Amino acid sequence: MARIVFATVGSLGDLHPYLAVARELLARGHRPAIATHEYYRERVTGAGLGFHPVRPDMEDFGDPTQVMRRAMDLRTGSQWVLEKLVLERLDDSCEDLLAAFEDADLAVGHVLTLSAVLAAEKLGVPRMHSVLQPMTMFSRFDPPVMPQLPFPRTAQRWNPAVWGALYSIMRFASARSFEPVHALRRRLGLPPSTLHPLLEMFTATGNLAMFSRLLSPPQPDWAPHTTVTGFCVWDRDEKGGGMDPALAAFLEAGAPPVVFTLGSSAVFDAGAFYDVAAAAARRLGVRAVLLTGPDGINQRAGLADGRNVIAVPYAPHSELFPRAAANVHAGGVGTTGQALASGRPMLVMPYSHDQPDNAMRCERLGVARVVPRGRWAEARVAAELGALLADGAAAARARSVEAEVRAEGGAAAAADAIEQALARA
């Protein structure tokens, strides 16, 4: 059977979908492996998968709180991640991926693994491209909310010709930023390429759109051989653990709570998110679960009382979200997928990157309300959350969406597309 290597960088939201697909391929007799930060070694090997370390490691950048504050900035975070995590370490990551892809039958790249394109080309290994969120399909016909634009919601209504021109401007304006990619191509002895290293990563071998078609159905300008798989879900910790017993007991002891989480990235820059969440829940008289992140980073005296408000570091969203009255989150695509699959309405407070776009798409589906991060205050959150909990239409729509999302079978659909790509390659 085939040896398939998935290359990914970033947060757990950038890792978990590939763990889900790799485990599905493992069950089919293939030999999948994950090439990513050393920081995730235990999580990958604990899932029974092969592991290849790829620089940089997440710990190379210093204090994670300070790093995440830079990375999650609404207007500059995406550029900072691209420059610091990707372009400045391109040679290191390419060297590691050349070793990881050796003898591979197929390489699957992530939107930020620019070096995977070069490593696969150098070794002659067939490559698939994958994206986790609709934003990075860069479609003219279903354009994203881009926080960098002055009026992002207005811009989204521009016609495809205007967006085509905007993407052309983006290609031209960013060309010099990607000179490190072209320089590495020359050092590797590869021929020059006119393709934009970030905007034109799609391949004739196959492409994976690893989200639900409810967020974005296929568009006329998508690359050929693109498969919309649905969400690919994996939400275990390093030891494969499930829900904390104290949380399970809390859920059994009363009415369904409102769940508040900031996923695996924004949780390092929570600010007043959890204090406001607890206060809004108490004002409404509803029970609440606060997922406050690792190492006690957002735990403090008085935040939870253990009776109506409980705070725990983490819980598998697939187990917790369906037992909630509503789910409140930052709009990361992995959390968004779990929220859509839970059948519960959601309140979204987007931070950066794809999160404002994901929030808009959930709002468009009729299952979400959105509160901007700058307006996250007790009165506003209580009002929006109270209206959401009273909205019967949103609850009914969330149940309908749940059935459609679960029927997509993301990991299995992705594995099918990979096997078809292997046949083409």
C-alpha positions as CSV (number, residue, x, y, z in Angstrom):
1,M,0.0,0.0,0.0
2,A,1.0,3.6,-0.3
3,R,3.2,5.8,1.8
4,I,1.5,9.2,2.2
5,V,3.1,12.1,4.0
6,F,1.0,15.0,5.3
7,A,2.9,18.3,5.8
8,T,1.3,20.9,8.0
9,V,2.4,23.8,10.3
10,G,0.5,26.0,12.8
11,S,-1.9,25.3,15.7
12,L,-3.8,22.2,16.6
13,G,-6.5,23.4,14.2
14,D,-3.9,22.9,11.4
15,L,-2.9,19.4,12.7
16,H,-6.1,17.6,13.8
17,P,-7.8,17.3,10.4
18,Y,-4.7,15.5,9.0
19,L,-4.6,13.2,12.0
20,A,-8.2,12.2,11.1
21,V,-7.5,11.5,7.5
22,A,-4.2,9.7,8.2
23,R,-5.9,7.4,10.7
24,E,-8.6,6.6,8.0
25,L,-5.8,5.8,5.5
26,L,-4.1,3.6,8.2
27,A,-7.3,1.7,8.6
28,R,-7.3,1.0,4.9
29,G,-3.8,-0.5,5.0
30,H,-1.8,2.5,3.8
31,R,1.4,3.9,5.6
32,P,0.5,7.5,6.5
33,A,2.8,9.9,8.3
34,I,2.6,13.5,9.6
35,A,5.5,16.0,9.0
36,T,5.1,18.9,11.4
37,H,6.5,20.7,14.5
38,E,8.5,18.6,17.0
39,Y,6.1,20.0,19.6
40,Y,3.4,17.6,18.3
41,R,5.4,14.4,18.2
42,E,3.6,12.8,21.2
43,R,0.2,13.7,19.8
44,V,1.0,12.2,16.4
45,T,2.6,9.0,17.6
46,G,-0.1,8.6,20.2
47,A,-2.6,8.4,17.3
48,G,-0.6,5.5,15.9
49,L,1.0,7.5,13.0
50,G,4.4,8.0,11.6
51,F,6.1,11.3,12.5
52,H,8.7,13.5,10.9
53,P,9.9,16.6,12.7
54,V,9.9,19.8,10.6
55,R,11.4,23.1,11.6
56,P,10.7,25.5,13.0
57,D,9.4,24.1,16.3
58,M,6.6,26.1,18.0
59,E,8.9,26.6,21.0
60,D,11.6,28.4,18.9
61,F,9.7,31.7,19.1
62,G,9.7,32.2,22.8
63,D,6.8,32.8,25.2
64,P,3.7,31.4,23.6
65,T,1.5,34.1,25.0
66,Q,3.5,36.9,23.3
67,V,3.8,34.9,20.1
68,M,0.0,34.3,19.9
69,R,-0.7,38.0,20.6
70,R,1.3,38.8,17.5
71,A,-0.1,35.9,15.5
72,M,-3.7,36.6,16.3
73,D,-3.7,40.4,15.6
74,L,-6.7,41.1,13.4
75,R,-4.9,43.2,10.7
76,T,-1.2,42.1,10.9
77,G,-1.4,38.5,12.3
78,S,-1.5,36.7,9.0
79,Q,1.4,38.6,7.6
80,W,3.5,38.0,10.8
81,V,2.8,34.2,10.6
82,L,3.8,34.1,7.0
83,E,7.0,36.0,7.5
84,K,8.2,34.4,10.8
85,L,6.8,30.9,10.7
86,V,7.2,30.2,7.0
87,L,9.4,32.5,4.9
88,E,12.2,33.1,7.4
89,R,12.6,29.3,8.1
90,L,12.0,28.1,4.5
91,D,15.4,26.5,4.0
92,D,15.1,24.6,7.3
93,S,11.6,23.3,6.7
94,C,12.5,22.3,3.1
95,E,15.5,20.3,4.3
96,D,13.3,18.4,6.8
97,L,10.6,17.8,4.2
98,L,13.1,16.4,1.7
99,A,13.9,13.8,4.3
100,A,10.2,13.2,5.2
101,F,9.2,12.8,1.5
102,E,11.9,10.3,0.7
103,D,10.3,7.2,-0.8
104,A,6.8,8.7,-0.4
105,D,4.1,7.8,-3.0
106,L,2.2,11.0,-2.3
107,A,2.8,14.3,-0.4
108,V,-0.1,16.3,0.9
109,G,0.7,19.9,1.6
110,H,-1.0,22.6,3.8
111,V,-1.6,26.2,2.7
112,L,1.5,27.4,4.7
113,T,3.9,24.6,3.8
114,L,5.4,26.4,0.8
115,S,8.5,24.3,1.2
116,A,6.5,21.2,0.6
117,V,5.9,22.3,-3.0
118,L,9.7,22.6,-3.6
119,A,10.6,19.4,-1.7
120,A,8.0,17.3,-3.6
121,E,9.1,18.8,-7.0
122,K,12.8,18.2,-6.2
123,L,12.1,14.5,-5.4
124,G,9.6,13.9,-8.1
125,V,6.9,13.0,-5.6
126,P,3.3,13.6,-6.6
127,R,1.7,16.3,-4.5
128,M,-1.8,17.2,-3.5
129,H,-2.8,20.6,-2.1
130,S,-5.2,20.9,0.8
131,V,-7.0,23.8,2.5
132,L,-8.9,23.8,5.7
133,Q,-11.1,26.9,5.3
134,P,-13.1,28.5,2.4
135,M,-11.0,31.7,2.6
136,T,-7.9,30.0,1.2
137,M,-9.7,28.8,-2.0
138,F,-9.3,32.5,-3.1
139,S,-12.5,32.4,-5.2
140,R,-13.8,35.4,-7.1
141,F,-17.3,34.0,-6.9
142,D,-17.4,33.3,-3.2
143,P,-15.0,35.9,-1.8
144,P,-13.9,35.9,1.8
145,V,-14.2,38.5,4.5
146,M,-10.7,40.0,4.6
147,P,-10.1,42.1,7.7
148,Q,-7.2,43.9,5.9
149,L,-9.7,45.7,3.6
150,P,-11.3,48.9,4.9
151,F,-14.9,47.6,4.7
152,P,-14.6,43.8,4.5
153,R,-18.4,43.1,4.6
154,T,-19.0,45.6,1.8
155,A,-16.1,44.2,-0.2
156,Q,-17.5,40.8,-0.1
157,R,-20.5,41.9,-2.2
158,W,-18.2,43.1,-5.0
159,N,-18.7,41.3,-8.3
160,P,-16.3,38.6,-9.5
161,A,-14.5,40.9,-11.9
162,V,-13.6,43.3,-9.1
163,W,-12.3,40.4,-7.0
164,G,-10.3,39.1,-9.9
165,A,-8.6,42.5,-10.2
166,L,-8.0,42.6,-6.4
167,Y,-6.3,39.1,-6.5
168,S,-4.2,40.4,-9.4
169,I,-3.1,43.4,-7.3
170,M,-2.4,41.0,-4.3
171,R,-0.2,38.9,-6.6
172,F,1.8,41.9,-7.8
173,A,2.1,43.6,-4.4
174,S,3.3,40.5,-2.6
175,A,5.7,39.3,-5.3
176,R,8.8,40.7,-3.5
177,S,7.8,39.1,-0.2
178,F,8.1,35.6,-1.8
179,E,11.6,36.1,-3.3
180,P,12.9,33.6,-0.6
181,V,10.8,30.9,-2.4
182,H,12.2,31.7,-5.8
183,A,15.8,31.9,-4.4
184,L,15.4,28.4,-2.8
185,R,14.1,27.1,-6.1
186,R,17.3,28.2,-7.7
187,R,19.5,26.7,-5.0
188,L,17.6,23.4,-5.4
189,G,18.2,23.4,-9.2
190,L,14.5,23.7,-10.0
191,P,13.3,25.6,-13.0
192,P,11.7,29.1,-12.5
193,S,8.0,29.2,-11.9
194,T,5.5,31.9,-12.7
195,L,3.0,30.6,-10.2
196,H,2.4,32.6,-7.1
197,P,3.8,30.5,-4.2
198,L,0.8,31.1,-1.9
199,L,-2.2,31.9,-4.2
200,E,-1.5,29.2,-6.8
201,M,-0.6,26.0,-4.9
202,F,-3.3,23.8,-6.4
203,T,-2.2,20.7,-8.4
204,A,-3.5,18.5,-11.2
205,T,-2.9,15.5,-9.0
206,G,-5.8,16.6,-6.7
207,N,-6.9,19.1,-4.1
208,L,-8.7,18.7,-0.8
209,A,-11.2,21.3,0.4
210,M,-11.5,20.0,3.9
211,F,-14.6,21.8,5.0
212,S,-18.3,21.5,4.6
213,R,-19.9,22.5,1.3
214,L,-22.5,24.3,3.5
215,L,-19.8,26.9,4.2
216,S,-18.8,27.1,0.5
217,P,-20.1,24.9,-2.3
218,P,-17.8,24.3,-5.3
219,Q,-17.2,27.5,-7.4
220,P,-16.5,28.0,-11.1
221,D,-13.0,29.2,-10.5
222,W,-11.9,26.3,-8.3
223,A,-9.0,24.2,-9.6
224,P,-9.9,20.9,-11.3
225,H,-9.8,17.7,-9.3
226,T,-10.9,19.6,-6.1
227,T,-12.9,17.5,-3.6
228,V,-15.0,19.1,-0.9
229,T,-14.6,16.5,1.8
230,G,-16.5,17.9,4.7
231,F,-14.8,18.5,8.1
232,C,-12.2,15.9,9.1
233,V,-12.5,15.6,12.9
234,W,-9.9,14.5,15.5
235,D,-10.1,16.0,19.0
236,R,-8.1,13.8,21.4
237,D,-5.2,15.0,23.5
238,E,-1.7,13.4,23.5
239,K,-2.9,10.5,25.5
240,G,-6.1,10.1,23.5
241,G,-8.1,11.0,26.5
242,G,-11.8,12.0,26.7
243,M,-13.9,14.2,29.0
244,D,-12.7,15.0,32.5
245,P,-14.9,13.2,35.1
246,A,-15.6,16.5,36.9
247,L,-17.0,18.0,33.8
248,A,-19.1,14.9,33.0
249,A,-20.6,15.1,36.5
250,F,-21.3,18.8,36.0
251,L,-23.2,18.0,32.7
252,E,-25.3,15.4,34.4
253,A,-26.2,17.6,37.3
254,G,-28.3,20.2,35.5
255,A,-29.6,21.9,32.4
256,P,-27.4,22.0,29.2
257,P,-24.8,24.8,29.7
258,V,-23.4,27.4,27.4
259,V,-19.9,26.3,26.3
260,F,-17.2,29.0,25.9
261,T,-13.9,28.2,24.2
262,L,-11.2,30.0,22.3
263,G,-9.8,26.9,20.6
264,S,-6.0,26.2,20.6
265,S,-4.6,29.6,19.4
266,A,-6.7,32.5,20.7
267,V,-6.8,30.9,24.1
268,F,-3.2,32.2,24.6
269,D,-4.5,35.8,24.1
270,A,-7.8,35.5,25.9
271,G,-7.9,38.9,27.6
272,A,-11.2,39.4,29.4
273,F,-13.0,36.7,27.3
274,Y,-13.7,34.3,30.1
275,D,-14.5,36.9,32.8
276,V,-17.1,38.4,30.5
277,A,-18.4,34.9,29.6
278,A,-18.9,34.0,33.2
279,A,-20.5,37.3,34.1
280,A,-22.9,37.1,31.1
281,A,-23.9,33.6,32.0
282,R,-24.6,34.6,35.6
283,R,-26.6,37.6,34.3
284,L,-28.8,35.3,32.2
285,G,-29.0,32.7,34.9
286,V,-27.6,29.9,32.6
287,R,-25.0,27.3,33.4
288,A,-21.7,27.6,31.7
289,V,-18.6,25.6,30.8
290,L,-15.3,27.5,30.3
291,L,-12.6,25.7,28.3
292,T,-9.7,27.9,29.6
293,G,-6.6,26.2,27.9
294,P,-3.5,24.4,29.1
295,D,-1.3,25.0,32.1
296,G,-3.9,27.1,34.0
297,I,-3.2,30.1,31.7
298,N,-6.7,31.6,32.1
299,Q,-7.7,30.1,35.5
300,R,-8.1,32.6,38.4
301,A,-10.0,32.9,41.7
302,G,-13.7,33.7,41.3
303,L,-13.9,32.8,37.6
304,A,-15.9,29.6,38.3
305,D,-18.0,28.6,41.2
306,G,-18.2,24.8,40.4
307,R,-22.0,24.8,40.7
308,N,-23.3,26.9,37.8
309,V,-20.0,27.9,36.1
310,I,-17.1,25.3,35.7
311,A,-13.7,25.9,34.2
312,V,-11.6,23.1,32.8
313,P,-8.5,23.2,30.5
314,Y,-9.9,21.2,27.7
315,A,-12.6,18.7,26.6
316,P,-13.2,16.9,23.3
317,H,-15.6,19.2,21.4
318,S,-17.3,16.2,19.8
319,E,-18.4,15.0,23.3
320,L,-19.1,18.4,24.8
321,F,-20.7,20.6,22.1
322,P,-23.7,18.4,21.5
323,R,-24.6,18.6,25.2
324,A,-24.6,22.4,25.2
325,A,-27.4,24.8,24.9
326,A,-25.2,27.0,22.7
327,N,-21.5,27.1,21.8
328,V,-19.5,30.2,21.9
329,H,-16.1,30.3,20.2
330,A,-13.6,32.4,18.2
331,G,-14.4,31.0,14.7
332,G,-11.4,28.8,14.1
333,V,-12.4,26.4,11.3
334,G,-11.9,23.2,13.4
335,T,-14.0,24.6,16.2
336,T,-16.5,25.8,13.7
337,G,-16.8,22.4,12.1
338,Q,-17.4,20.8,15.5
339,A,-20.0,23.5,16.4
340,L,-21.9,22.9,13.1
341,A,-21.8,19.1,13.7
342,S,-23.2,19.5,17.3
343,G,-26.6,20.7,16.2
344,R,-26.5,23.7,18.5
345,P,-26.6,27.4,17.6
346,M,-23.4,29.4,18.2
347,L,-22.1,32.8,19.1
348,V,-18.8,33.7,17.5
349,M,-16.2,36.3,18.5
350,P,-13.7,36.2,15.7
351,Y,-10.0,37.1,16.3
352,S,-8.0,37.0,13.1
353,H,-7.0,35.0,9.9
354,D,-9.9,33.0,8.6
355,Q,-12.1,33.5,11.7
356,P,-14.1,36.6,10.6
357,D,-14.8,34.8,7.3
358,N,-15.9,31.6,9.0
359,A,-18.1,33.6,11.4
360,M,-19.8,35.3,8.4
361,R,-20.5,32.0,6.8
362,C,-22.1,30.5,9.9
363,E,-24.2,33.7,10.3
364,R,-25.2,33.3,6.6
365,L,-26.3,29.8,7.4
366,G,-28.7,31.1,10.0
367,V,-27.0,29.2,12.9
368,A,-24.9,32.0,14.5
369,R,-24.7,35.5,15.8
370,V,-21.4,37.4,15.7
371,V,-19.9,39.8,18.3
372,P,-16.7,41.6,17.2
373,R,-13.8,41.2,19.6
374,G,-13.7,44.9,20.3
375,R,-17.3,44.8,21.6
376,W,-17.0,41.7,23.9
377,A,-18.6,43.2,27.0
378,E,-21.0,41.7,29.5
379,A,-24.1,43.6,28.5
380,R,-23.5,43.0,24.8
381,V,-22.7,39.3,25.2
382,A,-25.7,38.7,27.5
383,A,-28.0,40.4,25.0
384,E,-26.8,38.4,22.0
385,L,-26.6,35.1,23.9
386,G,-30.1,35.6,25.4
387,A,-31.5,36.3,21.9
388,L,-29.7,33.3,20.5
389,L,-31.0,31.0,23.2
390,A,-34.6,32.2,22.5
391,D,-34.3,31.9,18.7
392,G,-36.3,28.8,17.8
393,A,-35.5,29.2,14.1
394,A,-31.7,29.2,14.8
395,A,-32.1,26.1,16.9
396,A,-34.1,24.3,14.2
397,R,-31.6,25.4,11.5
398,A,-28.7,24.1,13.6
399,R,-30.3,20.7,13.9
400,S,-30.8,20.6,10.1
401,V,-27.2,21.6,9.5
402,E,-25.9,19.0,11.9
403,A,-27.5,16.2,9.8
404,E,-25.9,17.5,6.6
405,V,-22.5,18.0,8.1
406,R,-22.4,14.6,9.7
407,A,-23.5,13.0,6.4
408,E,-20.5,14.4,4.5
409,G,-18.1,11.9,6.3
410,G,-15.0,14.2,6.0
411,A,-12.1,11.8,6.7
412,A,-13.5,9.0,4.6
413,A,-14.2,11.4,1.7
414,A,-10.7,12.8,1.9
415,A,-9.2,9.3,2.0
416,D,-11.3,8.4,-1.1
417,A,-9.9,11.5,-2.9
418,I,-6.3,10.6,-2.0
419,E,-6.7,7.1,-3.3
420,Q,-8.1,8.5,-6.5
421,A,-5.1,10.9,-6.7
422,L,-2.7,8.0,-6.2
423,A,-4.4,6.3,-9.2
424,R,-4.0,9.4,-11.3
425,A,-0.4,9.9,-10.2
